[in-house]
Amino acid sequence: MKNYDRYKKYTEKRYNKKNLSYFLMKRKADSILIPFVRSITKKKILEVGPGYGYYTKHLVESNNVVRGLDINPELGQNIGIEIIQGHANKLLEVIQDKYDYVLSFFMTEYLNEFELKDFMRQGIEILNPQGTFATTVIANKGLGWIYIKLALVKGIHKYCYSEKLIMGMLEEKDKVVIVPLNTVLNIPFAFLIKVKK
């Protein structure tokens, strides 16, 4: 996950700062994501790429047993959960347990197509029966596409995907729900992908 290491230089305050891009893009997404996260209670959860714990805090407050996996586990040392070091597309190398939920929010933009497909396949594989895999993916249209291009101008390589490509990566299409995460102006930005095992 090239460029993800830059977060080691960030403070938690800087990482979680709500800037213009938050208000244009992520705020409306949070109006869907935070209620989704808060609705999960008393479950065993693996959160991949928790960072500084922006969504994790809601999972912990809802009496879930949460474990994290991050290539920079030191970022989340103040979250209060165990975070093991590992790559999202190599879950099976470090995770032996099964989970009710495997979650990841705004991390897949660092995964190329092959890494994303491996991450989704392995994330679904480590679910308990009736478990749910959920992740966000930046859309390859609207402000999602612009967001990726602006990152590239800064020298940060990120990835965006179409709904069709995402569906092509998943085997049991009838168990997939894709929720658009549009901007405050209703312009496409990202997707929430939910897969029931």
Contacts in CASP RR format, 6 or more apart in sequence:
PFRMAT RR
TARGET T0000
AUTHOR 0000-0000-0000
METHOD contacts of the structure
MODEL  1
MKNYDRYKKYTEKRYNKKNLSYFLMKRKADSILIPFVRSITKKKILEVGP
GYGYYTKHLVESNNVVRGLDINPELGQNIGIEIIQGHANKLLEVIQDKYD
YVLSFFMTEYLNEFELKDFMRQGIEILNPQGTFATTVIANKGLGWIYIKL
ALVKGIHKYCYSEKLIMGMLEEKDKVVIVPLNTVLNIPFAFLIKVKK
1 71 0 8 1.000
1 87 0 8 1.000
1 88 0 8 1.000
1 110 0 8 1.000
1 111 0 8 1.000
1 115 0 8 1.000
2 110 0 8 1.000
2 157 0 8 1.000
3 110 0 8 1.000
3 155 0 8 1.000
3 156 0 8 1.000
3 157 0 8 1.000
3 158 0 8 1.000
4 71 0 8 1.000
4 72 0 8 1.000
4 110 0 8 1.000
5 71 0 8 1.000
5 72 0 8 1.000
6 156 0 8 1.000
7 15 0 8 1.000
7 51 0 8 1.000
7 72 0 8 1.000
7 75 0 8 1.000
8 72 0 8 1.000
8 74 0 8 1.000
8 75 0 8 1.000
10 75 0 8 1.000
12 52 0 8 1.000
12 75 0 8 1.000
12 78 0 8 1.000
15 51 0 8 1.000
15 52 0 8 1.000
15 75 0 8 1.000
16 52 0 8 1.000
16 54 0 8 1.000
18 27 0 8 1.000
21 147 0 8 1.000
23 184 0 8 1.000
24 143 0 8 1.000
24 183 0 8 1.000
24 184 0 8 1.000
24 185 0 8 1.000
25 143 0 8 1.000
25 144 0 8 1.000
25 147 0 8 1.000
25 183 0 8 1.000
25 184 0 8 1.000
25 189 0 8 1.000
25 190 0 8 1.000
26 106 0 8 1.000
27 184 0 8 1.000
28 181 0 8 1.000
28 182 0 8 1.000
28 183 0 8 1.000
28 184 0 8 1.000
29 136 0 8 1.000
29 181 0 8 1.000
29 189 0 8 1.000
29 190 0 8 1.000
29 192 0 8 1.000
32 179 0 8 1.000
32 181 0 8 1.000
32 192 0 8 1.000
33 55 0 8 1.000
33 105 0 8 1.000
33 136 0 8 1.000
33 181 0 8 1.000
33 192 0 8 1.000
34 55 0 8 1.000
34 58 0 8 1.000
36 134 0 8 1.000
36 192 0 8 1.000
37 55 0 8 1.000
37 58 0 8 1.000
37 59 0 8 1.000
37 62 0 8 1.000
37 103 0 8 1.000
38 58 0 8 1.000
38 61 0 8 1.000
38 62 0 8 1.000
40 59 0 8 1.000
40 62 0 8 1.000
40 64 0 8 1.000
40 101 0 8 1.000
41 62 0 8 1.000
41 63 0 8 1.000
41 64 0 8 1.000
42 62 0 8 1.000
42 63 0 8 1.000
42 64 0 8 1.000
43 64 0 8 1.000
43 65 0 8 1.000
43 100 0 8 1.000
43 101 0 8 1.000
44 64 0 8 1.000
44 65 0 8 1.000
44 97 0 8 1.000
44 98 0 8 1.000
44 99 0 8 1.000
44 100 0 8 1.000
44 101 0 8 1.000
44 128 0 8 1.000
45 59 0 8 1.000
45 64 0 8 1.000
45 65 0 8 1.000
45 66 0 8 1.000
45 67 0 8 1.000
45 99 0 8 1.000
45 100 0 8 1.000
45 101 0 8 1.000
45 102 0 8 1.000
45 103 0 8 1.000
46 66 0 8 1.000
46 67 0 8 1.000
46 68 0 8 1.000
46 69 0 8 1.000
46 95 0 8 1.000
46 97 0 8 1.000
46 99 0 8 1.000
46 101 0 8 1.000
46 102 0 8 1.000
46 103 0 8 1.000
46 123 0 8 1.000
46 126 0 8 1.000
47 55 0 8 1.000
47 56 0 8 1.000
47 59 0 8 1.000
47 66 0 8 1.000
47 67 0 8 1.000
47 68 0 8 1.000
47 69 0 8 1.000
47 81 0 8 1.000
47 103 0 8 1.000
47 104 0 8 1.000
48 68 0 8 1.000
48 69 0 8 1.000
48 70 0 8 1.000
48 88 0 8 1.000
48 91 0 8 1.000
48 102 0 8 1.000
48 103 0 8 1.000
48 104 0 8 1.000
48 107 0 8 1.000
48 119 0 8 1.000
48 123 0 8 1.000
48 135 0 8 1.000
49 68 0 8 1.000
49 69 0 8 1.000
49 70 0 8 1.000
49 71 0 8 1.000
49 88 0 8 1.000
49 104 0 8 1.000
49 107 0 8 1.000
50 56 0 8 1.000
50 68 0 8 1.000
50 70 0 8 1.000
50 75 0 8 1.000
50 76 0 8 1.000
50 79 0 8 1.000
50 81 0 8 1.000
50 83 0 8 1.000
51 70 0 8 1.000
51 72 0 8 1.000
51 75 0 8 1.000
51 76 0 8 1.000
52 75 0 8 1.000
52 76 0 8 1.000
52 78 0 8 1.000
52 79 0 8 1.000
53 76 0 8 1.000
53 79 0 8 1.000
54 105 0 8 1.000
55 103 0 8 1.000
55 105 0 8 1.000
56 66 0 8 1.000
56 68 0 8 1.000
56 79 0 8 1.000
56 81 0 8 1.000
57 79 0 8 1.000
59 66 0 8 1.000
59 103 0 8 1.000
60 66 0 8 1.000
60 79 0 8 1.000
60 80 0 8 1.000
60 81 0 8 1.000
64 101 0 8 1.000
66 81 0 8 1.000
67 81 0 8 1.000
67 82 0 8 1.000
67 83 0 8 1.000
67 84 0 8 1.000
67 97 0 8 1.000
67 99 0 8 1.000
68 81 0 8 1.000
68 82 0 8 1.000
68 83 0 8 1.000
68 84 0 8 1.000
69 83 0 8 1.000
69 84 0 8 1.000
69 85 0 8 1.000
69 86 0 8 1.000
69 88 0 8 1.000
69 91 0 8 1.000
69 94 0 8 1.000
69 95 0 8 1.000
70 76 0 8 1.000
70 83 0 8 1.000
70 85 0 8 1.000
70 86 0 8 1.000
71 85 0 8 1.000
71 86 0 8 1.000
71 87 0 8 1.000
73 83 0 8 1.000
73 84 0 8 1.000
73 85 0 8 1.000
76 83 0 8 1.000
77 83 0 8 1.000
84 94 0 8 1.000
84 95 0 8 1.000
85 94 0 8 1.000
86 93 0 8 1.000
86 94 0 8 1.000
87 115 0 8 1.000
88 104 0 8 1.000
88 107 0 8 1.000
88 108 0 8 1.000
88 111 0 8 1.000
88 115 0 8 1.000
88 119 0 8 1.000
89 111 0 8 1.000
89 114 0 8 1.000
89 115 0 8 1.000
89 116 0 8 1.000
89 118 0 8 1.000
89 119 0 8 1.000
89 122 0 8 1.000
90 118 0 8 1.000
90 122 0 8 1.000
91 102 0 8 1.000
91 119 0 8 1.000
91 122 0 8 1.000
91 123 0 8 1.000
91 125 0 8 1.000
91 126 0 8 1.000
92 122 0 8 1.000
92 125 0 8 1.000
92 126 0 8 1.000
95 126 0 8 1.000
97 126 0 8 1.000
98 126 0 8 1.000
98 127 0 8 1.000
98 128 0 8 1.000
99 126 0 8 1.000
99 127 0 8 1.000
99 128 0 8 1.000
99 131 0 8 1.000
100 127 0 8 1.000
100 128 0 8 1.000
100 131 0 8 1.000
100 132 0 8 1.000
101 127 0 8 1.000
101 131 0 8 1.000
101 132 0 8 1.000
101 133 0 8 1.000
101 134 0 8 1.000
102 123 0 8 1.000
102 124 0 8 1.000
102 126 0 8 1.000
102 127 0 8 1.000
102 132 0 8 1.000
102 133 0 8 1.000
102 134 0 8 1.000
103 133 0 8 1.000
103 134 0 8 1.000
103 135 0 8 1.000
104 119 0 8 1.000
104 134 0 8 1.000
104 135 0 8 1.000
104 136 0 8 1.000
105 135 0 8 1.000
105 136 0 8 1.000
106 136 0 8 1.000
106 190 0 8 1.000
107 135 0 8 1.000
107 136 0 8 1.000
108 116 0 8 1.000
108 119 0 8 1.000
108 135 0 8 1.000
108 136 0 8 1.000
108 137 0 8 1.000
108 138 0 8 1.000
108 159 0 8 1.000
109 137 0 8 1.000
109 138 0 8 1.000
109 148 0 8 1.000
109 158 0 8 1.000
109 159 0 8 1.000
109 160 0 8 1.000
110 158 0 8 1.000
110 159 0 8 1.000
111 119 0 8 1.000
111 159 0 8 1.000
112 159 0 8 1.000
113 159 0 8 1.000
113 161 0 8 1.000
113 165 0 8 1.000
113 169 0 8 1.000
116 137 0 8 1.000
116 159 0 8 1.000
116 161 0 8 1.000
116 169 0 8 1.000
117 169 0 8 1.000
119 135 0 8 1.000
120 133 0 8 1.000
120 135 0 8 1.000
120 169 0 8 1.000
120 170 0 8 1.000
120 193 0 8 1.000
120 195 0 8 1.000
121 169 0 8 1.000
121 171 0 8 1.000
123 133 0 8 1.000
124 133 0 8 1.000
124 195 0 8 1.000
124 197 0 8 1.000
127 133 0 8 1.000
127 197 0 8 1.000
128 197 0 8 1.000
129 197 0 8 1.000
130 196 0 8 1.000
130 197 0 8 1.000
131 196 0 8 1.000
131 197 0 8 1.000
132 194 0 8 1.000
132 195 0 8 1.000
132 196 0 8 1.000
132 197 0 8 1.000
133 193 0 8 1.000
133 194 0 8 1.000
133 195 0 8 1.000
133 197 0 8 1.000
134 192 0 8 1.000
134 193 0 8 1.000
134 194 0 8 1.000
134 195 0 8 1.000
135 192 0 8 1.000
135 193 0 8 1.000
136 181 0 8 1.000
136 190 0 8 1.000
136 191 0 8 1.000
136 192 0 8 1.000
136 193 0 8 1.000
137 160 0 8 1.000
137 161 0 8 1.000
137 166 0 8 1.000
137 190 0 8 1.000
137 191 0 8 1.000
137 193 0 8 1.000
138 144 0 8 1.000
138 147 0 8 1.000
138 148 0 8 1.000
138 158 0 8 1.000
138 159 0 8 1.000
138 160 0 8 1.000
138 161 0 8 1.000
138 189 0 8 1.000
138 190 0 8 1.000
139 145 0 8 1.000
139 160 0 8 1.000
139 161 0 8 1.000
139 162 0 8 1.000
139 163 0 8 1.000
139 180 0 8 1.000
139 181 0 8 1.000
139 188 0 8 1.000
139 189 0 8 1.000
139 190 0 8 1.000
139 191 0 8 1.000
140 148 0 8 1.000
140 160 0 8 1.000
140 161 0 8 1.000
140 162 0 8 1.000
140 165 0 8 1.000
141 162 0 8 1.000
141 188 0 8 1.000
142 187 0 8 1.000
142 188 0 8 1.000
142 189 0 8 1.000
143 183 0 8 1.000
143 187 0 8 1.000
143 188 0 8 1.000
143 189 0 8 1.000
144 160 0 8 1.000
144 188 0 8 1.000
144 189 0 8 1.000
144 190 0 8 1.000
145 160 0 8 1.000
147 158 0 8 1.000
147 160 0 8 1.000
147 189 0 8 1.000
148 158 0 8 1.000
148 159 0 8 1.000
148 160 0 8 1.000
151 157 0 8 1.000
151 158 0 8 1.000
152 158 0 8 1.000
163 178 0 8 1.000
163 191 0 8 1.000
166 178 0 8 1.000
166 191 0 8 1.000
166 193 0 8 1.000
167 173 0 8 1.000
167 176 0 8 1.000
167 178 0 8 1.000
170 176 0 8 1.000
170 193 0 8 1.000
170 195 0 8 1.000
172 195 0 8 1.000
175 195 0 8 1.000
175 196 0 8 1.000
175 197 0 8 1.000
176 193 0 8 1.000
176 194 0 8 1.000
176 195 0 8 1.000
177 193 0 8 1.000
177 194 0 8 1.000
177 195 0 8 1.000
178 191 0 8 1.000
178 192 0 8 1.000
178 193 0 8 1.000
178 194 0 8 1.000
179 191 0 8 1.000
179 192 0 8 1.000
179 194 0 8 1.000
180 188 0 8 1.000
180 191 0 8 1.000
181 189 0 8 1.000
181 190 0 8 1.000
181 191 0 8 1.000
181 192 0 8 1.000
182 188 0 8 1.000
182 189 0 8 1.000
183 189 0 8 1.000
END
